[in-house]
Amino acid sequence: MTPVELLARLSTLVPPPRYPLVRHRGLFAPSAKRRSAVVRRPDRPDRPERTREEPSVT
């Protein structure tokens, strides 16, 4: 097997970009009625993200 053939075979194992590899069912499904009881809400989106301050050079 040549290196190009190996890469061609390996590339078929890589999923396409943004392809969901995990499918959720039950309470973790996106449309579950009781999902809010078991899934933590993300932080408030209106809060600005923290930026790492550069150390001061003195």
N, C-alpha and C positions, 0 to 999 in steps of 0.2 A: 504494500500500500504506500503510495506516495504521500508526501506531506500535504499536498493539495487535496487529495482524496480524504485524508484524515480530517482536515479542517471542514470539508464539505459534510462529512458524517456528523462531526461534533456540532456544527452550526444548526442542524435540524433539531437538536435537543434544547436549544435556547428559545424560550418563549418570545413572542413578539412584544414590542414595547407597550406598556400600560395594559397588559393582559392580566386579568385577575386570576391568580393561581389558587386562591382559597374562596370557596363558596360557603356562605354561612346559612344555616337553617335554624329553625326554632326561635329562641329568644334573641339570638344574635343576628337574625335576618334584618335587612334594612327596613322592611315594612312591618315588623312585628309590633303588635299593639303594646306589649309590656316591655319593649326594649329599653325604655328610659329607666326602668327599675333596676336593670343589671349593667347598663353601659354608662360609664362616667362621661359627663358632658365635657367638651373641650373648654379651655379658658375663654374668657370673654374676648371676642375678636376685635373689640374696639380699643383694647389696650395695646399700646405700641410695644413692639418687640424690644427686648433689652439688647443693647449693643455693648460689646466688650470694649471697655475704655483702654486706650493705649497707656502704658506706664509712663509717668513723667520722667524725663531725663534731667537731672539737676547736677 
